[in-house]
């Protein structure tokens, strides 16, 4: 892992000069996690945050009933766990490796000292946190106001944009994890995929999904 190259690729540190990137790389610690391993639990002290170098990480909460709700899934180059760096509060949710994961870990005290020294870093961090806040607000709105077919249609259109695809998208997570992300059960998700298939909206082959009717999905979302 070339630390400085990874740090430079993150939106959190975008546009920082090389000397600041070098200092950031210097305070980071390489971490490794096996698939299924917990990175932190809800309520753990927020001692620092992670920049994902390889793999995928899910952020989730568990209800009193035991049901898991996935809040977000992060991939390479994204950061997670930043809020405690500013707030100093415990982690508000849990994080788990969905695959073999490598991260750069930034200890809170060392990073806070750099934020005080370099105002540009603070502005970048605020911009990234504001974007995440908008994303979570949209997720809350979707879970509260939209039915599951609309959530699924919206997610497929999101994948189309993210993967820069016209007609074919690929799920990078299991259908069970997608169901949790959309706030439903795997059985319900399977039924909705089947219904969308019968309506000529999609053709599902494992994790590969052909989008047959983009305008239809847009109307459904």
Backbone torsions as a table, in degrees:
resi	resn	phi	psi	omega
1	UNK	NA	122.3	176.2
2	UNK	-92.7	104.7	-170.3
3	UNK	-56.8	-52.2	-171.8
4	UNK	-64.5	-35.9	177.7
5	UNK	-64.6	-40.7	178.8
6	UNK	-66.5	-44.5	178.9
7	UNK	-59.5	-42.9	-178.3
8	UNK	-66.3	-26.0	-177.8
9	UNK	-80.4	-11.6	-176.8
10	UNK	-82.7	138.9	177.9
11	UNK	-63.1	-24.7	179.8
12	UNK	-64.5	-30.9	-176.4
13	UNK	-114.6	17.4	-178.5
14	UNK	-60.1	136.7	175.2
15	UNK	76.0	4.0	176.8
16	UNK	-73.7	144.9	178.9
17	UNK	-69.2	162.1	-175.1
18	UNK	-58.9	-36.3	-177.5
19	UNK	-65.8	-36.9	178.4
20	UNK	-72.6	-37.0	176.4
21	UNK	-62.4	-37.7	179.3
22	UNK	-66.1	-40.7	178.9
23	UNK	-65.7	-42.7	177.9
24	UNK	-60.9	-44.1	178.6
25	UNK	-60.8	-35.6	-177.4
26	UNK	-66.6	-29.9	-179.1
27	UNK	-90.3	-7.9	-176.5
28	UNK	-81.2	154.5	-179.6
29	UNK	-125.0	129.7	178.8
30	UNK	-73.8	132.0	179.4
31	UNK	-126.0	148.9	-179.8
32	UNK	-132.3	138.0	-179.0
33	UNK	-137.2	140.7	176.0
34	UNK	-83.2	160.5	177.4
35	UNK	-57.4	131.2	-179.7
36	UNK	86.5	-4.3	-179.0
37	UNK	-81.1	139.7	177.9
38	UNK	-77.9	137.9	177.1
39	UNK	-95.5	-42.9	168.1
40	UNK	-158.5	161.6	179.2
41	UNK	-112.0	152.6	172.8
42	UNK	-54.0	130.3	179.9
43	UNK	96.0	-13.9	175.4
44	UNK	-65.7	149.7	177.1
45	UNK	-59.2	136.3	179.6
46	UNK	-82.6	80.2	-173.8
47	UNK	-88.7	-5.2	-179.9
48	UNK	170.2	-179.7	-179.7
49	UNK	-132.8	170.8	-173.0
50	UNK	-121.3	146.4	168.2
51	UNK	-112.6	121.3	-173.1
52	UNK	-79.5	119.7	-179.6
53	UNK	-93.3	-40.5	179.4
54	UNK	-146.8	146.7	174.7
55	UNK	93.6	-168.6	179.6
56	UNK	-131.9	146.2	-179.7
57	UNK	-130.2	135.0	174.9
58	UNK	-103.1	140.2	171.9
59	UNK	-106.4	128.3	-171.5
60	UNK	-149.5	163.1	172.4
61	UNK	-127.4	152.9	179.0
62	UNK	-117.5	124.3	179.8
63	UNK	-73.8	166.1	177.8
64	UNK	-58.0	-28.8	179.7
65	UNK	-75.0	-10.1	-178.0
66	UNK	96.7	-6.4	-179.8
67	UNK	-74.2	134.7	-179.8
68	UNK	-94.0	135.5	174.6
69	UNK	-119.4	113.4	176.5
70	UNK	-76.1	128.4	179.7
71	UNK	-92.0	-37.8	-178.9
72	UNK	-164.6	155.0	173.8
73	UNK	-123.7	124.7	-176.3
74	UNK	-104.8	147.2	178.2
75	UNK	-122.9	-172.7	-174.0
76	UNK	-54.9	135.0	177.1
77	UNK	88.5	-7.3	-179.8
78	UNK	-96.1	155.1	178.9
79	UNK	-108.8	152.8	176.5
80	UNK	-148.8	151.2	-178.8
81	UNK	84.6	21.1	-174.7
82	UNK	-76.0	-29.7	-171.9
83	UNK	-52.7	-45.5	-179.9
84	UNK	-60.6	-21.1	178.3
85	UNK	-60.8	-40.2	177.9
86	UNK	-87.1	-41.4	-170.5
87	UNK	-85.2	-33.7	-177.1
88	UNK	76.9	13.7	-178.6
89	UNK	-94.5	168.8	176.1
90	UNK	-66.1	163.9	177.2
91	UNK	-63.7	132.4	-177.6
92	UNK	-83.3	-6.0	179.1
93	UNK	-152.8	176.8	-178.7
94	UNK	-104.6	158.4	178.7
95	UNK	-130.8	137.7	-179.2
96	UNK	-140.4	142.7	178.7
97	UNK	-75.1	127.1	177.1
98	UNK	-89.9	-9.0	179.5
99	UNK	-155.6	-176.0	169.5
100	UNK	-61.1	128.5	-171.4
101	UNK	-126.5	138.8	170.7
102	UNK	-124.6	134.8	178.4
103	UNK	-133.3	162.0	163.5
104	UNK	-103.7	124.7	-177.8
105	UNK	-102.7	130.9	-179.4
106	UNK	-111.4	108.6	179.3
107	UNK	-61.0	140.8	-173.7
108	UNK	-58.4	-49.4	-174.7
109	UNK	-63.9	-44.0	-179.5
110	UNK	-65.6	-40.9	-178.7
111	UNK	-70.0	-40.2	179.3
112	UNK	-60.2	-36.4	178.1
113	UNK	-64.5	-36.9	178.6
114	UNK	-71.6	-36.2	177.3
115	UNK	-60.8	-40.8	178.4
116	UNK	-66.0	-31.0	-176.6
117	UNK	-83.6	-34.8	-175.5
118	UNK	-120.3	97.1	-179.1
119	UNK	-58.3	-31.3	179.3
120	UNK	-59.3	-37.7	179.2
121	UNK	-62.9	-41.1	178.9
122	UNK	-64.0	-41.1	-179.8
123	UNK	-65.0	-42.3	177.5
124	UNK	-60.5	-42.5	-177.4
125	UNK	-66.6	-40.3	178.5
126	UNK	-63.6	-38.5	179.4
127	UNK	-64.5	-43.1	-179.9
128	UNK	-66.4	-42.3	179.6
129	UNK	-65.5	-35.9	177.5
130	UNK	-65.2	-39.7	177.8
131	UNK	-63.5	-43.3	179.4
132	UNK	-65.0	-36.4	178.2
133	UNK	-62.5	-42.2	177.5
134	UNK	-63.5	-39.4	180.0
135	UNK	-64.4	-43.4	-180.0
136	UNK	-68.9	-36.1	177.4
137	UNK	-63.0	-40.0	177.7
138	UNK	-65.4	-39.0	178.9
139	UNK	-64.7	-43.1	178.4
140	UNK	-61.6	-42.0	179.1
141	UNK	-63.0	-43.7	179.9
142	UNK	-62.6	-45.4	-178.4
143	UNK	-66.9	-29.4	-176.2
144	UNK	-85.6	-37.9	-168.7
145	UNK	-111.4	-20.7	-175.6
146	UNK	-105.3	147.8	174.4
147	UNK	-78.7	170.8	-173.9
148	UNK	-62.9	-42.0	176.8
149	UNK	-57.6	-37.7	178.6
150	UNK	-67.8	-39.4	177.9
151	UNK	-63.0	-43.2	-179.5
152	UNK	-66.0	-43.8	178.4
153	UNK	-59.7	-43.2	178.8
154	UNK	-63.5	-38.1	-179.8
155	UNK	-68.1	-40.4	178.3
156	UNK	-63.6	-39.0	176.9
157	UNK	-68.1	-34.7	175.4
158	UNK	-63.2	-43.9	177.9
159	UNK	-61.8	-39.3	179.3
160	UNK	-58.9	-43.2	179.6
161	UNK	-70.9	-43.4	-177.1
162	UNK	-65.3	-40.5	-177.4
163	UNK	-89.3	1.2	178.3
164	UNK	52.2	49.0	-178.0
165	UNK	-113.1	154.6	177.0
166	UNK	-94.2	-47.2	-173.0
167	UNK	-129.1	-17.2	-175.4
168	UNK	-123.2	130.6	174.2
169	UNK	-126.1	159.9	179.7
170	UNK	-126.9	130.9	175.8
171	UNK	-75.0	124.1	177.8
172	UNK	-89.7	-2.6	178.4
173	UNK	-126.5	164.2	179.1
174	UNK	-70.9	162.6	178.5
175	UNK	-67.4	-29.6	174.9
176	UNK	-64.7	-41.2	177.7
177	UNK	-69.0	-36.8	176.8
178	UNK	-63.6	-40.8	177.9
179	UNK	-59.2	-43.9	178.9
180	UNK	-64.3	-39.8	179.3
181	UNK	-63.2	-34.9	-178.3
182	UNK	-89.9	-0.9	176.6
183	UNK	74.7	39.4	179.6
184	UNK	-142.6	-174.0	179.0
185	UNK	-99.4	159.8	179.0
186	UNK	-62.1	-36.7	180.0
187	UNK	-64.9	-44.3	178.4
188	UNK	-63.5	-41.3	179.5
189	UNK	-61.6	-42.5	179.3
190	UNK	-61.5	-41.4	179.3
191	UNK	-64.1	-38.9	-179.3
192	UNK	-69.5	-40.1	175.7
193	UNK	-59.5	-43.5	-179.6
194	UNK	-63.1	-42.0	179.5
195	UNK	-65.5	-42.1	177.9
196	UNK	-62.9	-35.0	177.7
197	UNK	-66.1	-42.8	-179.7
198	UNK	-68.2	-24.6	179.2
199	UNK	-87.3	-1.4	178.4
200	UNK	78.6	20.2	-180.0
201	UNK	-86.9	-39.6	-176.7
202	UNK	-141.7	162.6	171.2
203	UNK	-130.9	112.4	-172.8
204	UNK	-99.6	124.5	175.0
205	UNK	-130.7	90.8	-176.0
206	UNK	66.2	-124.0	178.8
207	UNK	-91.9	-4.8	177.2
208	UNK	-92.1	127.3	-176.1
209	UNK	-126.2	117.9	176.3
210	UNK	-89.2	127.1	179.9
211	UNK	-90.4	103.5	-173.4
212	UNK	-83.7	-27.6	-175.0
213	UNK	-140.0	89.1	-176.4
214	UNK	-63.3	-45.4	-178.3
215	UNK	-64.3	-35.2	177.1
216	UNK	-64.9	-40.0	176.8
217	UNK	-66.4	-38.7	178.3
218	UNK	-63.1	-40.3	177.6
219	UNK	-67.5	-36.4	-179.3
220	UNK	-70.4	-30.8	-177.3
221	UNK	-78.0	NA	NA
